[in-house]
Amino acid sequence: MIKKIIFVAFCMCFCLINSALAEENKESVLSDIKTKINDLVASEEPQKSPFEILQEKAGLGDAEAMSDLGYYYLTGIVVGKPDLVKAYEYIYKASNSGSDVAQNNLGTMYFSGLGVEKDFNKAFYWFSKASEQGNSEAMMNLRVMYLNGNGVKKDIKQAIKYLEKAAEKGNLQAKYELAKNYETGKGGKQDIRKAAEIMLEVAQKGDAVAQYDIALKYMSGAGITQSYLATVKWLIKSANQENVDAMVMLGKIFSEGRISQRDLVQAHAWFNLAATRGNVEAKTLMDNLASRMPLEALLLAQNKAQNWKPKRTKVDSDLLFE
């Protein structure tokens, strides 16, 4: 790098000396030379990695940086393998600096005994601190503690309260559980319309399990207007995210031809995908179906399953195998 700078400086000075510039312009040219050399030096300096920058911020007391570092050491992400000692160090500091994410993670460490002695009281304290700042994950953790009586008196009403608070914050898992509560009447009044409304909202956010559940509601008309078209659409969205139950259901729908046009190629392909993911029922149904299919159709179905890849699909996009 030094040789490069010397060479550049020499060339520029040579041009300056041999130019016909007026004396008063030479100072300006020399200043330009210094600027270019400084820029060259700066460009040659090694750039810091995002992780090194994060470490510097954490060293300066940045709560978010300390929280991120703690999470990396807790999970082994980025750093290669977990280091619970360093995880606790950074997460504890970030928690005391007000990071709600770190407070929830610290509560999790105490709840599960990760790198520290299991302590439900401390877990409850840190979950509560994070919850007070609006952390929906901490609210869900408090729900679990009240639901199971971990370090606190078992209290279903308190559990439901935190579930509802987390749902209000947009936590998808909370909304899904709340929809299930309305569906069964657990902890309150049964409301199948409300259950379907919330389940549809979660499904629209891309949750594969909710997509499967809302498909079944469209099939039966439970709390929502019955629609076989919507049933198939939501099942395919769910199956495209590798939900095996949705794959099996699609196989049955296309093989039976009751709520959709019969399509044995589609049916076999979906059964095949479910079977390769360990579903025994799908394997049996696929074999039975194969015995009734022409060889050409069977080969086409196998090819479709072989070339299939998980993906997210919009409701109005192509629904079947390409």
C-alpha positions as a Markdown table, in Angstrom:
| # | Residue | x | y | z |
|---|---|---|---|---|
| 1 | Met | 0.0 | 0.0 | 0.0 |
| 2 | Ile | 2.9 | 2.4 | 0.9 |
| 3 | Lys | 4.6 | 1.7 | -2.4 |
| 4 | Lys | 1.3 | 2.5 | -4.2 |
| 5 | Ile | 0.9 | 5.8 | -2.4 |
| 6 | Ile | 4.6 | 6.8 | -3.1 |
| 7 | Phe | 4.1 | 6.0 | -6.8 |
| 8 | Val | 0.9 | 8.0 | -7.0 |
| 9 | Ala | 2.5 | 11.0 | -5.2 |
| 10 | Phe | 5.6 | 10.8 | -7.5 |
| 11 | Cys | 3.5 | 10.8 | -10.6 |
| 12 | Met | 1.4 | 13.7 | -9.5 |
| 13 | Cys | 4.4 | 15.8 | -8.4 |
| 14 | Phe | 6.1 | 15.1 | -11.7 |
| 15 | Cys | 3.1 | 16.4 | -13.5 |
| 16 | Leu | 3.1 | 19.5 | -11.3 |
| 17 | Ile | 6.8 | 20.3 | -11.8 |
| 18 | Asn | 6.6 | 19.8 | -15.6 |
| 19 | Ser | 3.4 | 21.7 | -16.0 |
| 20 | Ala | 3.2 | 25.3 | -17.1 |
| 21 | Leu | 1.0 | 26.2 | -14.2 |
| 22 | Ala | 1.3 | 29.7 | -12.8 |
| 23 | Glu | 3.0 | 29.9 | -9.4 |
| 24 | Glu | -0.2 | 30.9 | -7.7 |
| 25 | Asn | -2.0 | 27.7 | -8.8 |
| 26 | Lys | 0.6 | 25.3 | -7.6 |
| 27 | Glu | -0.5 | 25.6 | -3.9 |
| 28 | Ser | -4.0 | 24.5 | -5.0 |
| 29 | Val | -2.6 | 21.6 | -6.9 |
| 30 | Leu | -0.5 | 20.5 | -4.0 |
| 31 | Ser | -3.6 | 20.6 | -1.8 |
| 32 | Asp | -5.4 | 18.4 | -4.2 |
| 33 | Ile | -2.5 | 15.9 | -4.2 |
| 34 | Lys | -2.7 | 15.7 | -0.4 |
| 35 | Thr | -6.4 | 15.1 | -0.5 |
| 36 | Lys | -6.1 | 12.3 | -3.1 |
| 37 | Ile | -3.3 | 10.6 | -1.1 |
| 38 | Asn | -5.4 | 10.8 | 2.1 |
| 39 | Asp | -8.4 | 9.3 | 0.2 |
| 40 | Leu | -6.2 | 6.5 | -1.1 |
| 41 | Val | -4.9 | 5.7 | 2.4 |
| 42 | Ala | -8.5 | 5.6 | 3.8 |
| 43 | Ser | -9.6 | 3.3 | 0.9 |
| 44 | Glu | -6.8 | 0.9 | 1.7 |
| 45 | Glu | -7.8 | 0.5 | 5.4 |
| 46 | Pro | -9.4 | -2.8 | 6.2 |
| 47 | Gln | -13.2 | -2.5 | 6.7 |
| 48 | Lys | -14.7 | -3.7 | 10.0 |
| 49 | Ser | -17.1 | -6.6 | 9.9 |
| 50 | Pro | -20.7 | -6.1 | 11.1 |
| 51 | Phe | -19.8 | -8.4 | 14.1 |
| 52 | Glu | -16.8 | -6.2 | 15.1 |
| 53 | Ile | -19.0 | -3.1 | 14.8 |
| 54 | Leu | -21.6 | -4.7 | 17.0 |
| 55 | Gln | -18.9 | -5.6 | 19.6 |
| 56 | Glu | -17.7 | -1.9 | 19.6 |
| 57 | Lys | -21.2 | -0.7 | 20.2 |
| 58 | Ala | -21.7 | -3.2 | 23.0 |
| 59 | Gly | -18.5 | -2.0 | 24.5 |
| 60 | Leu | -19.9 | 1.5 | 24.5 |
| 61 | Gly | -22.9 | 0.3 | 26.4 |
| 62 | Asp | -25.4 | 0.1 | 23.5 |
| 63 | Ala | -28.3 | -1.9 | 25.0 |
| 64 | Glu | -29.5 | -3.3 | 21.6 |
| 65 | Ala | -26.0 | -4.3 | 20.6 |
| 66 | Met | -25.4 | -6.1 | 23.9 |
| 67 | Ser | -28.8 | -7.8 | 23.5 |
| 68 | Asp | -27.9 | -9.0 | 20.0 |
| 69 | Leu | -24.5 | -10.3 | 21.1 |
| 70 | Gly | -26.1 | -12.1 | 24.0 |
| 71 | Tyr | -28.6 | -13.8 | 21.7 |
| 72 | Tyr | -25.8 | -14.8 | 19.3 |
| 73 | Tyr | -23.8 | -16.4 | 22.2 |
| 74 | Leu | -27.0 | -18.0 | 23.6 |
| 75 | Thr | -28.0 | -19.7 | 20.3 |
| 76 | Gly | -24.6 | -20.0 | 18.6 |
| 77 | Ile | -25.8 | -18.0 | 15.6 |
| 78 | Val | -23.0 | -16.1 | 13.9 |
| 79 | Val | -20.4 | -17.1 | 16.6 |
| 80 | Gly | -20.4 | -20.7 | 15.7 |
| 81 | Lys | -21.4 | -22.4 | 19.0 |
| 82 | Pro | -23.2 | -21.3 | 22.1 |
| 83 | Asp | -21.3 | -19.7 | 25.0 |
| 84 | Leu | -23.7 | -19.4 | 27.9 |
| 85 | Val | -21.3 | -17.5 | 30.1 |
| 86 | Lys | -20.9 | -14.7 | 27.5 |
| 87 | Ala | -24.6 | -14.9 | 26.7 |
| 88 | Tyr | -25.5 | -14.3 | 30.3 |
| 89 | Glu | -23.0 | -11.5 | 30.6 |
| 90 | Tyr | -24.3 | -9.5 | 27.6 |
| 91 | Ile | -28.0 | -10.3 | 28.2 |
| 92 | Tyr | -27.8 | -9.3 | 31.9 |
| 93 | Lys | -26.1 | -6.0 | 31.0 |
| 94 | Ala | -28.6 | -5.3 | 28.2 |
| 95 | Ser | -31.5 | -6.2 | 30.6 |
| 96 | Asn | -30.3 | -3.7 | 33.2 |
| 97 | Ser | -29.9 | -1.1 | 30.4 |
| 98 | Gly | -33.6 | -1.5 | 29.5 |
| 99 | Ser | -33.7 | -3.8 | 26.5 |
| 100 | Asp | -37.1 | -5.6 | 26.6 |
| 101 | Val | -35.7 | -8.3 | 24.2 |
| 102 | Ala | -32.8 | -9.0 | 26.5 |
| 103 | Gln | -35.1 | -9.1 | 29.6 |
| 104 | Asn | -37.3 | -11.7 | 27.9 |
| 105 | Asn | -34.2 | -13.7 | 27.0 |
| 106 | Leu | -32.9 | -13.5 | 30.5 |
| 107 | Gly | -36.3 | -14.6 | 31.8 |
| 108 | Thr | -36.0 | -17.6 | 29.4 |
| 109 | Met | -32.6 | -18.5 | 30.7 |
| 110 | Tyr | -33.8 | -18.5 | 34.3 |
| 111 | Phe | -37.0 | -20.4 | 33.3 |
| 112 | Ser | -35.1 | -23.1 | 31.5 |
| 113 | Gly | -31.9 | -23.1 | 33.5 |
| 114 | Leu | -29.7 | -22.1 | 30.5 |
| 115 | Gly | -26.3 | -21.1 | 31.9 |
| 116 | Val | -27.9 | -20.3 | 35.2 |
| 117 | Glu | -29.7 | -22.1 | 38.0 |
| 118 | Lys | -33.3 | -22.5 | 37.2 |
| 119 | Asp | -35.3 | -19.9 | 39.1 |
| 120 | Phe | -39.0 | -19.3 | 38.3 |
| 121 | Asn | -39.1 | -16.2 | 40.6 |
| 122 | Lys | -36.3 | -14.5 | 38.6 |
| 123 | Ala | -37.9 | -15.7 | 35.3 |
| 124 | Phe | -41.2 | -14.1 | 36.3 |
| 125 | Tyr | -39.5 | -10.9 | 37.3 |
| 126 | Trp | -37.7 | -10.4 | 34.0 |
| 127 | Phe | -40.7 | -11.6 | 31.9 |
| 128 | Ser | -42.8 | -9.0 | 33.8 |
| 129 | Lys | -40.2 | -6.2 | 33.1 |
| 130 | Ala | -40.2 | -7.0 | 29.4 |
| 131 | Ser | -44.0 | -7.3 | 29.3 |
| 132 | Glu | -44.3 | -3.9 | 30.9 |
| 133 | Gln | -42.5 | -2.5 | 27.8 |
| 134 | Gly | -44.9 | -4.2 | 25.5 |
| 135 | Asn | -42.9 | -7.3 | 24.6 |
| 136 | Ser | -45.5 | -9.8 | 23.3 |
| 137 | Glu | -43.1 | -12.8 | 23.7 |
| 138 | Ala | -42.7 | -12.1 | 27.4 |
| 139 | Met | -46.5 | -11.8 | 27.7 |
| 140 | Met | -46.8 | -15.3 | 26.2 |
| 141 | Asn | -44.2 | -16.6 | 28.6 |
| 142 | Leu | -46.1 | -15.1 | 31.5 |
| 143 | Arg | -49.2 | -16.8 | 30.2 |
| 144 | Val | -47.4 | -20.2 | 30.3 |
| 145 | Met | -46.3 | -19.6 | 33.9 |
| 146 | Tyr | -49.9 | -18.8 | 35.0 |
| 147 | Leu | -51.3 | -21.6 | 32.9 |
| 148 | Asn | -49.0 | -24.2 | 34.5 |
| 149 | Gly | -48.4 | -22.7 | 37.9 |
| 150 | Asn | -44.6 | -22.2 | 37.3 |
| 151 | Gly | -43.5 | -20.2 | 40.4 |
| 152 | Val | -46.9 | -18.6 | 40.6 |
| 153 | Lys | -50.4 | -19.7 | 41.6 |
| 154 | Lys | -52.1 | -21.4 | 38.7 |
| 155 | Asp | -54.6 | -18.8 | 37.3 |
| 156 | Ile | -56.4 | -19.4 | 34.1 |
| 157 | Lys | -57.9 | -15.8 | 34.0 |
| 158 | Gln | -54.4 | -14.3 | 34.3 |
| 159 | Ala | -53.2 | -16.6 | 31.6 |
| 160 | Ile | -56.0 | -15.5 | 29.3 |
| 161 | Lys | -55.3 | -11.9 | 30.1 |
| 162 | Tyr | -51.7 | -12.1 | 29.0 |
| 163 | Leu | -52.8 | -14.1 | 25.9 |
| 164 | Glu | -55.2 | -11.3 | 24.9 |
| 165 | Lys | -52.5 | -8.6 | 25.6 |
| 166 | Ala | -50.1 | -10.5 | 23.4 |
| 167 | Ala | -52.7 | -10.8 | 20.7 |
| 168 | Glu | -53.4 | -7.1 | 20.8 |
| 169 | Lys | -49.7 | -6.5 | 20.2 |
| 170 | Gly | -49.9 | -8.6 | 17.0 |
| 171 | Asn | -48.3 | -11.8 | 18.2 |
| 172 | Leu | -49.5 | -14.4 | 15.7 |
| 173 | Gln | -49.1 | -17.4 | 18.1 |
| 174 | Ala | -51.3 | -15.5 | 20.6 |
| 175 | Lys | -53.9 | -14.8 | 18.0 |
| 176 | Tyr | -54.0 | -18.4 | 16.9 |
| 177 | Glu | -54.4 | -19.6 | 20.5 |
| 178 | Leu | -57.1 | -17.0 | 21.0 |
| 179 | Ala | -59.0 | -18.2 | 18.0 |
| 180 | Lys | -58.8 | -21.7 | 19.3 |
| 181 | Asn | -60.2 | -20.5 | 22.7 |
| 182 | Tyr | -63.1 | -18.8 | 20.9 |
| 183 | Glu | -63.7 | -22.0 | 18.9 |
| 184 | Thr | -63.9 | -24.2 | 22.0 |
| 185 | Gly | -65.2 | -21.7 | 24.5 |
| 186 | Lys | -62.1 | -22.3 | 26.7 |
| 187 | Gly | -61.8 | -19.7 | 29.4 |
| 188 | Gly | -64.9 | -17.8 | 28.3 |
| 189 | Lys | -67.8 | -17.7 | 25.8 |
| 190 | Gln | -67.7 | -19.8 | 22.7 |
| 191 | Asp | -67.8 | -17.7 | 19.5 |
| 192 | Ile | -67.2 | -19.6 | 16.3 |
| 193 | Arg | -67.6 | -16.5 | 14.1 |
| 194 | Lys | -64.9 | -14.6 | 16.1 |
| 195 | Ala | -62.7 | -17.7 | 16.0 |
| 196 | Ala | -63.0 | -17.8 | 12.2 |
| 197 | Glu | -62.3 | -14.1 | 11.9 |
| 198 | Ile | -59.1 | -14.2 | 13.9 |
| 199 | Met | -58.0 | -17.5 | 12.3 |
| 200 | Leu | -58.4 | -15.9 | 8.9 |
| 201 | Glu | -56.3 | -12.9 | 10.0 |
| 202 | Val | -53.5 | -15.2 | 11.1 |
| 203 | Ala | -53.7 | -17.3 | 7.9 |
| 204 | Gln | -53.4 | -14.1 | 5.8 |
| 205 | Lys | -50.1 | -13.3 | 7.7 |
| 206 | Gly | -48.7 | -16.6 | 6.3 |
| 207 | Asp | -49.0 | -19.0 | 9.2 |
| 208 | Ala | -49.3 | -22.5 | 7.7 |
| 209 | Val | -51.2 | -24.1 | 10.5 |
| 210 | Ala | -53.8 | -21.3 | 10.5 |
| 211 | Gln | -54.1 | -21.6 | 6.8 |
| 212 | Tyr | -54.9 | -25.3 | 7.2 |
| 213 | Asp | -57.4 | -24.5 | 10.0 |
| 214 | Ile | -59.2 | -21.8 | 8.0 |
| 215 | Ala | -59.4 | -24.2 | 5.0 |
| 216 | Leu | -61.3 | -26.7 | 7.2 |
| 217 | Lys | -63.6 | -23.9 | 8.4 |
| 218 | Tyr | -64.4 | -22.9 | 4.8 |
| 219 | Met | -65.1 | -26.6 | 4.0 |
| 220 | Ser | -67.6 | -27.0 | 6.9 |
| 221 | Gly | -68.9 | -23.4 | 7.0 |
| 222 | Ala | -68.0 | -23.1 | 10.7 |
| 223 | Gly | -68.3 | -19.4 | 11.6 |
| 224 | Ile | -67.7 | -18.4 | 8.0 |
| 225 | Thr | -69.5 | -18.7 | 4.6 |
| 226 | Gln | -68.8 | -22.1 | 3.1 |
| 227 | Ser | -66.6 | -22.0 | 0.1 |
| 228 | Tyr | -65.0 | -25.0 | -1.5 |
| 229 | Leu | -62.9 | -22.8 | -3.7 |
| 230 | Ala | -61.5 | -21.1 | -0.7 |
| 231 | Thr | -60.9 | -24.4 | 1.0 |
| 232 | Val | -58.6 | -25.6 | -1.8 |
| 233 | Lys | -56.9 | -22.3 | -2.1 |
| 234 | Trp | -56.0 | -22.2 | 1.6 |
| 235 | Leu | -55.0 | -25.9 | 1.7 |
| 236 | Ile | -52.6 | -25.3 | -1.2 |
| 237 | Lys | -51.1 | -22.2 | 0.6 |
| 238 | Ser | -50.6 | -24.3 | 3.7 |
| 239 | Ala | -49.2 | -27.3 | 1.8 |
| 240 | Asn | -46.8 | -25.1 | -0.1 |
| 241 | Gln | -45.2 | -24.4 | 3.3 |
| 242 | Glu | -44.8 | -28.2 | 3.8 |
| 243 | Asn | -47.8 | -28.7 | 6.1 |
| 244 | Val | -48.3 | -32.4 | 5.8 |
| 245 | Asp | -51.9 | -32.4 | 7.0 |
| 246 | Ala | -52.8 | -30.0 | 4.2 |
| 247 | Met | -51.0 | -32.2 | 1.6 |
| 248 | Val | -53.0 | -35.3 | 2.7 |
| 249 | Met | -56.2 | -33.4 | 2.6 |
| 250 | Leu | -55.5 | -32.1 | -0.9 |
| 251 | Gly | -54.7 | -35.7 | -2.0 |
| 252 | Lys | -58.1 | -36.8 | -0.7 |
| 253 | Ile | -60.0 | -33.9 | -2.3 |
| 254 | Phe | -58.5 | -34.4 | -5.7 |
| 255 | Ser | -58.8 | -38.2 | -5.6 |
| 256 | Glu | -62.5 | -38.1 | -4.4 |
| 257 | Gly | -63.6 | -35.2 | -6.6 |
| 258 | Arg | -66.3 | -34.2 | -4.1 |
| 259 | Ile | -65.5 | -30.5 | -3.6 |
| 260 | Ser | -63.2 | -30.0 | -6.5 |
| 261 | Gln | -62.7 | -31.5 | -10.0 |
| 262 | Arg | -61.2 | -35.0 | -9.7 |
| 263 | Asp | -57.5 | -35.0 | -10.6 |
| 264 | Leu | -55.6 | -38.2 | -9.9 |
| 265 | Val | -52.3 | -36.7 | -11.0 |
| 266 | Gln | -52.7 | -33.9 | -8.4 |
| 267 | Ala | -53.9 | -36.3 | -5.8 |
| 268 | His | -51.0 | -38.7 | -6.3 |
| 269 | Ala | -48.5 | -35.9 | -6.2 |
| 270 | Trp | -49.8 | -34.5 | -2.9 |
| 271 | Phe | -49.9 | -38.0 | -1.3 |
| 272 | Asn | -46.4 | -38.6 | -2.5 |
| 273 | Leu | -45.1 | -35.4 | -0.9 |
| 274 | Ala | -46.8 | -36.2 | 2.4 |
| 275 | Ala | -45.6 | -39.8 | 2.3 |
| 276 | Thr | -42.0 | -38.7 | 1.8 |
| 277 | Arg | -42.3 | -36.6 | 4.9 |
| 278 | Gly | -43.3 | -39.6 | 7.0 |
| 279 | Asn | -47.1 | -39.7 | 6.8 |
| 280 | Val | -48.1 | -43.3 | 6.8 |
| 281 | Glu | -51.7 | -42.7 | 5.8 |
| 282 | Ala | -50.5 | -40.8 | 2.7 |
| 283 | Lys | -48.3 | -43.7 | 1.7 |
| 284 | Thr | -51.2 | -46.2 | 1.8 |
| 285 | Leu | -53.5 | -43.8 | -0.1 |
| 286 | Met | -50.8 | -43.2 | -2.7 |
| 287 | Asp | -50.2 | -46.9 | -3.3 |
| 288 | Asn | -53.9 | -47.6 | -3.7 |
| 289 | Leu | -54.3 | -44.7 | -6.1 |
| 290 | Ala | -51.3 | -45.8 | -8.2 |
| 291 | Ser | -52.8 | -49.2 | -8.8 |
| 292 | Arg | -55.7 | -47.4 | -10.6 |
| 293 | Met | -53.7 | -45.0 | -12.6 |
| 294 | Pro | -52.5 | -45.3 | -16.2 |
| 295 | Leu | -48.7 | -45.5 | -16.4 |
| 296 | Glu | -48.4 | -42.1 | -18.2 |
| 297 | Ala | -50.5 | -40.3 | -15.5 |
| 298 | Leu | -48.5 | -42.1 | -12.8 |
| 299 | Leu | -45.1 | -40.9 | -14.3 |
| 300 | Leu | -46.5 | -37.4 | -14.6 |
| 301 | Ala | -47.5 | -37.3 | -11.0 |
| 302 | Gln | -44.2 | -38.6 | -9.8 |
| 303 | Asn | -42.4 | -36.0 | -11.9 |
| 304 | Lys | -44.5 | -33.2 | -10.4 |
| 305 | Ala | -43.7 | -34.4 | -6.9 |
| 306 | Gln | -40.1 | -34.8 | -7.6 |
| 307 | Asn | -39.8 | -31.2 | -9.0 |
| 308 | Trp | -41.9 | -29.6 | -6.4 |
| 309 | Lys | -40.4 | -27.0 | -4.1 |
| 310 | Pro | -41.8 | -25.3 | -1.0 |
| 311 | Lys | -43.0 | -21.8 | -1.7 |
| 312 | Arg | -45.5 | -19.2 | -0.5 |
| 313 | Thr | -48.4 | -18.5 | -2.9 |
| 314 | Lys | -50.8 | -15.7 | -3.0 |
| 315 | Val | -54.5 | -16.6 | -2.7 |
| 316 | Asp | -55.2 | -15.6 | -6.3 |
| 317 | Ser | -52.0 | -17.1 | -7.8 |
| 318 | Asp | -51.7 | -20.4 | -9.7 |
| 319 | Leu | -53.0 | -23.1 | -7.3 |
| 320 | Leu | -51.9 | -26.4 | -8.8 |
| 321 | Phe | -48.5 | -27.9 | -9.8 |
| 322 | Glu | -46.9 | -26.0 | -12.7 |
